[in-house]
């Protein structure tokens, strides 16, 4: 039986941040947290939903009224079959929380259950997802010449926020052109790791092999989570992405091996969408590279993704239909004319506030990019279902006549700019691969000094 990702998620409270391993004693299956987590699974299996609900923290209780847990468990059993056993458990810590991940065997599926406890022992999160085996180790792409560069840690300090990063420097005297990498949406590590793949590490090693300094850093929401803004209710993309990206460009421009007049910005997905805004008014940015840049509002792009994924599994299940409806309701809230900054919006299981969406409502990436005079390189994968080629067409319609803009599409590449065939799907990301050598080469050509810096011959 094929189990849909959308149907299996009962609920999951987002907890951005890196998970740190703890001691062997704490990681043991019989640790207090693991025992408590197993008890919750037992109570679910035996229908003691009120006992589980009694353990909720305030946020869980607010988001999950009585009865919703029972409905979710029934939907899960319809998809995965009857529960059979917990086959393993692992405990870790995250910003003071205890996180227990258990591998659970159901009649039709193997699922990963995640249970989260607050410091006071209250239940702060619970989810079930299709089991994911440990990803294969990342291997260097063939185009990376490891004897032609070196790497060193470099921390990005922006006010009170300190973000660990890595500077990849070509061998030689320099000064070299440089590029700062800016991630997509959600909490991301510096490599943009997804399964066995590390697109930003591919880019760093590939571009450094061509004589370009590359800086990549941990995204603020990955390290600081809800504390990414002084007031979480007022969090916007300025806190999430823009401020740190500009600070990173300033930091790189000061590095002794870098030509400060040739520091570029490369954004992927959300980072690409925001790249024109990041570059506006920042004279230190010599040009921007935009990989998989959406031209439409984020909520519309997300809805498009949800409908695409639901359609892949045939007729949506009842649980999938509910999830689609919830997403559509969230999008309507985001787009309502009288939205207020402190309005709470549940969108895809995460609680966000109106301030975030109101800020983006006032941003038009196409018009913002059209005003820039610096070189712009827009790149699109033809198999990208997350940011579809229709977005690329919008960029082309708006900017193709601008002499400072180059647009290029690669028909067989997906959202990570990795090769594939047929309809793109989430499981493609679990297959080890690398960012296409063609894409790395075109970016390097765009950035490297030439008779016309920042240029790239347009395809015929």
C-alpha positions as CSV (number, residue, x, y, z in Angstrom):
1,X,0.0,0.0,0.0
2,X,1.3,3.4,-0.9
3,X,1.3,5.7,2.1
4,X,1.0,9.5,1.4
5,X,3.2,11.9,3.2
6,X,0.3,14.3,3.5
7,X,-2.0,11.7,5.0
8,X,0.3,10.4,7.7
9,X,1.0,13.6,9.5
10,X,-1.2,14.0,12.5
11,X,0.4,17.1,13.6
12,X,3.9,18.5,14.2
13,X,4.8,21.7,16.0
14,X,7.7,23.2,14.1
15,X,10.9,23.3,16.1
16,X,13.7,24.9,14.1
17,X,17.2,24.2,15.3
18,X,20.0,21.7,15.2
19,X,19.4,18.5,17.1
20,X,22.4,17.7,19.4
21,X,23.2,14.1,20.5
22,X,23.3,13.6,24.2
23,X,25.0,11.1,26.4
24,X,24.7,7.4,25.8
25,X,22.7,7.0,29.1
26,X,20.2,9.6,27.9
27,X,20.0,8.1,24.4
28,X,19.2,4.7,25.8
29,X,15.8,3.3,25.0
30,X,14.9,3.2,28.7
31,X,15.7,6.9,29.4
32,X,12.8,8.7,31.2
33,X,11.9,10.6,28.1
34,X,11.8,7.4,26.0
35,X,9.6,5.6,28.6
36,X,7.2,8.6,28.6
37,X,7.1,8.6,24.8
38,X,6.4,4.9,24.6
39,X,3.6,5.4,27.2
40,X,2.0,7.9,24.8
41,X,2.1,5.5,22.0
42,X,0.5,2.8,24.2
43,X,-2.3,5.2,25.1
44,X,-2.9,6.0,21.5
45,X,-3.1,2.4,20.6
46,X,-5.5,1.6,23.4
47,X,-7.7,4.6,22.7
48,X,-6.9,6.5,25.8
49,X,-6.8,9.8,24.0
50,X,-7.9,11.8,27.0
51,X,-4.8,10.8,28.9
52,X,-2.6,12.0,26.1
53,X,-4.5,15.3,25.8
54,X,-4.1,15.8,29.5
55,X,-0.3,16.0,28.9
56,X,-0.5,18.8,26.4
57,X,1.3,22.1,27.0
58,X,-0.7,25.3,26.5
59,X,0.2,25.6,22.8
60,X,-0.8,22.0,22.0
61,X,-4.1,22.4,23.9
62,X,-4.9,25.5,22.0
63,X,-4.2,24.0,18.6
64,X,-5.6,20.6,19.2
65,X,-9.1,20.7,20.8
66,X,-10.5,17.5,22.3
67,X,-11.4,14.9,19.7
68,X,-8.9,16.0,17.1
69,X,-6.3,13.5,18.3
70,X,-8.7,10.6,18.0
71,X,-9.7,11.6,14.5
72,X,-6.1,11.8,13.5
73,X,-5.2,8.4,14.9
74,X,-8.1,6.8,13.0
75,X,-7.0,8.5,9.8
76,X,-3.5,7.2,10.4
77,X,-4.7,3.6,10.9
78,X,-6.7,3.7,7.7
79,X,-3.5,4.5,5.9
80,X,-0.8,2.5,7.8
81,X,-2.9,-0.3,9.2
82,X,-2.9,-1.5,12.8
83,X,0.0,-0.7,15.1
84,X,2.3,-3.6,15.8
85,X,5.4,-2.6,17.7
86,X,8.1,0.0,18.5
87,X,11.3,-1.3,17.0
88,X,13.7,1.4,18.2
89,X,13.9,4.7,20.1
90,X,16.4,7.5,20.2
91,X,16.4,10.6,22.4
92,X,18.0,14.0,21.6
93,X,17.9,17.5,22.9
94,X,16.8,20.7,21.1
95,X,16.8,24.1,22.8
96,X,15.9,22.6,26.2
97,X,13.3,20.2,24.8
98,X,13.5,16.4,24.9
99,X,12.9,14.9,21.5
100,X,12.2,11.1,21.2
101,X,12.2,9.5,17.8
102,X,10.7,6.0,17.6
103,X,10.6,3.7,14.7
104,X,7.1,2.1,14.7
105,X,5.9,-0.9,12.8
106,X,2.3,-0.8,11.5
107,X,0.5,-3.4,9.5
108,X,1.2,-1.7,6.2
109,X,4.0,0.7,6.9
110,X,7.1,1.6,8.9
111,X,6.7,5.0,10.4
112,X,8.9,7.4,12.5
113,X,7.0,8.8,15.5
114,X,8.4,12.0,17.1
115,X,7.4,13.0,20.6
116,X,8.6,16.3,22.1
117,X,8.6,17.2,25.8
118,X,9.0,20.6,27.2
119,X,11.4,21.2,30.1
120,X,8.5,20.8,32.5
121,X,7.6,17.4,31.0
122,X,4.5,18.6,29.1
123,X,3.8,17.2,25.6
124,X,4.8,19.9,23.1
125,X,4.8,18.0,19.8
126,X,3.8,14.7,18.2
127,X,4.0,13.5,14.7
128,X,4.1,10.4,12.5
129,X,6.0,10.3,9.2
130,X,7.1,7.6,6.7
131,X,10.3,6.0,8.0
132,X,13.5,7.5,6.6
133,X,16.6,5.4,6.8
134,X,19.9,7.2,7.6
135,X,21.0,9.0,4.5
136,X,24.0,7.9,2.5
137,X,27.1,9.8,3.2
138,X,27.7,12.9,1.0
139,X,30.5,12.4,-1.6
140,X,32.3,15.1,-3.4
141,X,31.0,15.8,-6.9
142,X,33.3,15.0,-9.8
143,X,33.6,18.6,-10.8
144,X,35.1,19.6,-7.4
145,X,38.9,19.6,-7.4
146,X,39.7,19.2,-3.7
147,X,43.4,20.2,-4.1
148,X,42.4,23.5,-5.5
149,X,40.7,25.0,-2.4
150,X,40.6,25.0,1.3
151,X,37.9,25.6,3.9
152,X,37.8,27.4,7.2
153,X,35.1,28.2,9.7
154,X,33.8,31.7,9.7
155,X,31.1,32.9,12.1
156,X,28.6,35.5,10.9
157,X,27.8,37.9,13.7
158,X,24.8,40.1,13.1
159,X,23.8,42.0,16.3
160,X,23.2,39.4,19.0
161,X,22.9,36.5,16.5
162,X,25.9,34.3,15.8
163,X,25.6,31.9,12.9
164,X,28.3,29.3,12.2
165,X,29.5,29.2,8.6
166,X,32.2,28.0,6.2
167,X,34.4,30.0,3.9
168,X,35.7,28.0,0.9
169,X,38.8,29.7,-0.6
170,X,40.6,28.8,-3.8
171,X,44.3,28.1,-3.7
172,X,46.4,31.0,-4.9
173,X,47.1,34.6,-4.1
174,X,43.9,36.3,-4.9
175,X,42.0,38.5,-4.6
176,X,39.2,36.4,-5.8
177,X,35.6,37.2,-6.7
178,X,33.2,35.8,-4.0
179,X,29.6,34.6,-3.6
180,X,27.3,34.4,-0.6
181,X,24.8,31.6,-0.6
182,X,21.3,32.2,0.8
183,X,18.9,29.3,1.6
184,X,15.3,28.5,0.8
185,X,12.4,28.6,3.2
186,X,12.3,26.8,6.6
187,X,15.2,26.1,9.0
188,X,18.2,25.2,6.9
189,X,21.8,24.2,7.7
190,X,24.7,25.8,5.8
191,X,24.7,23.0,3.2
192,X,20.9,23.1,2.6
193,X,21.0,19.4,3.5
194,X,18.1,17.3,2.4
195,X,18.5,13.5,2.8
196,X,21.9,12.5,1.4
197,X,22.2,15.7,-0.7
198,X,23.9,19.0,0.1
199,X,23.3,21.4,-2.7
200,X,25.2,24.3,-1.1
201,X,28.2,22.2,-0.4
202,X,28.2,21.1,-4.0
203,X,28.1,24.8,-5.1
204,X,30.8,25.8,-2.7
205,X,33.2,23.1,-3.8
206,X,32.4,23.5,-7.4
207,X,32.7,27.2,-7.6
208,X,35.8,27.3,-5.4
209,X,37.4,24.8,-7.9
210,X,36.8,27.5,-10.5
211,X,38.5,30.3,-8.5
212,X,35.6,31.8,-6.6
213,X,35.4,32.3,-2.8
214,X,32.1,30.9,-1.4
215,X,30.5,31.6,2.0
216,X,27.7,29.6,3.4
217,X,26.2,29.8,6.9
218,X,23.5,28.3,9.1
219,X,20.2,30.0,8.7
220,X,19.0,32.0,11.7
221,X,15.8,30.0,12.1
222,X,17.8,26.8,12.2
223,X,19.8,27.9,15.2
224,X,17.5,30.2,17.1
225,X,14.0,29.0,16.2
226,X,11.3,31.2,17.7
227,X,14.0,33.5,19.1
228,X,15.0,34.6,15.6
229,X,13.2,37.9,16.3
230,X,13.0,40.0,19.5
231,X,9.2,39.6,19.1
232,X,8.2,36.3,17.4
233,X,4.8,37.9,16.6
234,X,6.7,40.5,14.5
235,X,9.0,38.1,12.7
236,X,9.4,38.9,9.0
237,X,11.8,37.9,6.2
238,X,14.0,40.8,7.4
239,X,14.7,38.7,10.5
240,X,14.6,35.3,8.7
241,X,16.8,36.0,5.7
242,X,17.5,39.6,4.6
243,X,19.4,41.1,7.4
244,X,21.8,38.1,7.8
245,X,22.4,38.0,4.0
246,X,23.4,41.6,3.9
247,X,25.7,41.1,6.9
248,X,27.2,38.1,5.2
249,X,28.1,40.1,2.1
250,X,29.7,42.8,4.3
251,X,31.7,40.1,6.2
252,X,32.9,38.4,3.0
253,X,33.9,41.8,1.4
254,X,36.3,42.3,4.3
255,X,38.1,39.0,3.9
256,X,41.8,39.5,2.7
257,X,41.5,37.0,-0.2
258,X,38.3,38.6,-1.6
259,X,38.0,41.3,-4.2
260,X,35.4,43.6,-2.4
261,X,34.2,44.9,-5.7
262,X,33.1,41.5,-6.9
263,X,31.0,40.0,-4.1
264,X,27.9,38.3,-5.6
265,X,24.8,36.9,-3.9
266,X,23.2,33.5,-4.8
267,X,19.8,32.7,-3.5
268,X,17.9,29.5,-3.8
269,X,14.1,29.3,-3.7
270,X,13.0,31.7,-1.0
271,X,16.5,33.2,-1.1
272,X,16.2,33.7,-4.8
273,X,12.7,35.3,-4.4
274,X,14.2,37.7,-1.9
275,X,17.5,38.3,-3.8
276,X,16.3,41.5,-5.6
277,X,15.1,42.9,-2.2
278,X,18.4,42.0,-0.5
279,X,20.4,43.7,-3.3
280,X,18.3,46.8,-3.3
281,X,20.3,49.6,-1.6
282,X,23.3,47.4,-0.9
283,X,26.2,48.7,-3.0
284,X,28.5,45.9,-1.9
285,X,26.5,43.3,-4.0
286,X,28.0,43.2,-7.5
287,X,25.3,40.9,-8.9
288,X,22.8,38.2,-8.0
289,X,22.2,34.6,-9.1
290,X,18.6,33.4,-8.6
291,X,18.0,29.6,-8.5
292,X,14.4,28.5,-8.6
293,X,12.9,31.9,-7.9
294,X,9.2,32.1,-7.4
295,X,7.5,35.1,-9.0
296,X,4.2,34.6,-7.2
297,X,3.3,35.0,-3.5
298,X,4.5,32.2,-1.2
299,X,1.1,31.0,-0.2
300,X,0.1,30.5,-3.8
301,X,3.3,28.6,-4.5
302,X,2.7,26.4,-1.5
303,X,-0.9,25.6,-2.5
304,X,0.3,24.6,-5.9
305,X,2.8,22.2,-4.3
306,X,0.1,20.6,-2.1
307,X,-2.3,20.0,-5.0
308,X,0.5,18.6,-7.1
309,X,1.5,16.1,-4.4
310,X,-2.0,15.1,-3.6
311,X,-2.7,14.4,-7.3
312,X,0.3,12.1,-7.5
313,X,-1.3,9.5,-5.2
314,X,-4.5,9.5,-7.2
315,X,-7.8,10.4,-5.5
316,X,-6.9,12.3,-2.3
317,X,-7.8,10.5,0.9
318,X,-10.1,12.1,3.5
319,X,-7.0,13.1,5.5
320,X,-5.4,14.7,2.5
321,X,-8.6,16.6,1.6
322,X,-8.7,18.0,5.1
323,X,-5.1,19.0,4.8
324,X,-5.7,20.7,1.5
325,X,-8.7,22.5,2.9
326,X,-6.7,23.6,5.9
327,X,-4.0,25.0,3.6
328,X,-6.5,26.8,1.5
329,X,-8.2,28.3,4.6
330,X,-4.7,29.5,5.8
331,X,-4.0,31.1,2.4
332,X,-7.4,32.9,2.6
333,X,-6.4,34.2,6.0
334,X,-3.1,35.4,4.6
335,X,-4.8,37.2,1.7
336,X,-7.7,38.8,3.5
337,X,-7.8,42.6,3.1
338,X,-8.1,43.3,6.8
339,X,-5.2,41.1,8.0
340,X,-3.5,42.6,11.1
341,X,0.1,42.1,12.2
342,X,-0.8,40.2,15.3
343,X,-3.3,37.9,13.6
344,X,-2.4,34.3,14.3
345,X,-2.4,32.1,11.2
346,X,-2.0,28.3,11.1
347,X,-0.4,27.4,7.8
348,X,0.8,23.8,7.1
349,X,1.0,23.0,10.8
350,X,3.1,26.0,11.7
351,X,1.8,29.1,13.6
352,X,2.8,32.4,12.0
353,X,1.5,35.9,12.3
354,X,0.1,38.5,10.0
355,X,3.2,40.7,10.2
356,X,5.2,38.1,8.2
357,X,2.6,38.0,5.4
358,X,1.9,41.7,5.4
359,X,5.6,42.4,4.8
360,X,5.6,40.1,1.8
361,X,2.4,41.5,0.5
362,X,4.2,44.8,-0.1
363,X,7.0,43.1,-2.0
364,X,6.9,42.7,-5.8
365,X,10.0,40.7,-6.8
366,X,9.5,41.4,-10.6
367,X,9.3,45.2,-10.2
368,X,12.1,45.2,-7.6
369,X,14.4,43.3,-9.9
370,X,13.6,45.5,-12.9
371,X,14.9,48.5,-11.0
372,X,18.3,46.9,-10.3
373,X,21.3,47.9,-12.6
374,X,23.6,45.1,-11.4
375,X,23.9,41.8,-13.4
376,X,21.2,39.3,-12.7
377,X,21.2,35.6,-13.6
378,X,17.9,33.7,-13.3
379,X,18.1,29.9,-13.5
380,X,15.2,27.4,-13.6
381,X,14.9,23.6,-13.6
382,X,12.2,22.3,-16.0
383,X,11.2,19.5,-13.6
384,X,10.8,21.7,-10.6
385,X,7.4,21.1,-8.9
386,X,8.1,23.4,-6.0
387,X,8.8,26.5,-8.0
388,X,7.3,25.6,-11.4
389,X,8.5,26.8,-14.8
390,X,5.5,29.2,-14.9
391,X,7.4,31.3,-12.4
392,X,10.4,31.4,-14.8
393,X,8.1,32.5,-17.6
394,X,6.9,35.4,-15.4
395,X,10.5,36.5,-14.9
396,X,11.2,36.2,-18.6
397,X,8.2,38.2,-19.5
398,X,9.2,41.0,-17.1
399,X,12.9,41.1,-17.6
400,X,14.1,39.4,-20.8
401,X,14.6,42.8,-22.5
402,X,16.8,44.1,-19.7
403,X,20.4,44.1,-20.8
404,X,21.6,43.3,-17.3
405,X,19.5,40.1,-17.0
406,X,20.3,36.6,-18.2
407,X,17.8,33.8,-18.0
408,X,18.5,30.1,-18.5
409,X,16.4,27.0,-18.0
410,X,17.5,23.3,-17.8
411,X,14.6,21.0,-18.8
412,X,15.7,17.8,-16.9
413,X,16.7,19.4,-13.6
414,X,14.5,19.6,-10.4
415,X,14.2,22.0,-7.5
416,X,17.7,21.1,-6.3
417,X,19.1,21.4,-9.9
418,X,19.8,17.7,-10.0
419,X,19.1,15.5,-13.0
420,X,16.1,13.2,-13.3
421,X,13.4,11.9,-15.6
422,X,9.6,11.9,-15.5
423,X,7.4,13.8,-13.1
424,X,9.4,15.2,-10.1
425,X,8.5,13.9,-6.7
426,X,9.7,14.3,-3.1
427,X,11.3,10.9,-3.0
428,X,13.7,12.1,-5.7
429,X,15.5,14.1,-3.0
430,X,16.3,10.8,-1.2
431,X,18.5,9.7,-4.1
432,X,22.1,10.8,-3.7
433,X,23.1,13.2,-6.5
434,X,24.8,16.6,-7.0
435,X,23.9,20.0,-8.4
436,X,24.4,19.7,-12.2
437,X,27.9,20.5,-13.5
438,X,26.2,22.6,-16.2
439,X,24.6,24.9,-13.6
440,X,27.9,25.2,-11.6
441,X,29.7,26.1,-14.8
442,X,27.2,28.7,-15.9
443,X,27.3,30.3,-12.4
444,X,31.1,30.4,-12.5
445,X,31.1,32.0,-15.9
446,X,28.6,34.6,-14.7
447,X,30.7,35.5,-11.7
448,X,34.3,35.3,-12.9
449,X,35.9,38.4,-14.3
450,X,35.8,38.8,-18.0
451,X,35.7,41.5,-20.6
452,X,32.2,42.1,-19.4
453,X,32.0,41.1,-15.7
454,X,28.8,39.5,-14.6
455,X,27.8,38.6,-18.1
456,X,26.8,35.3,-19.6
457,X,26.2,34.6,-23.3
458,X,22.5,33.9,-23.8
459,X,21.6,30.6,-25.3
460,X,20.5,30.5,-28.9
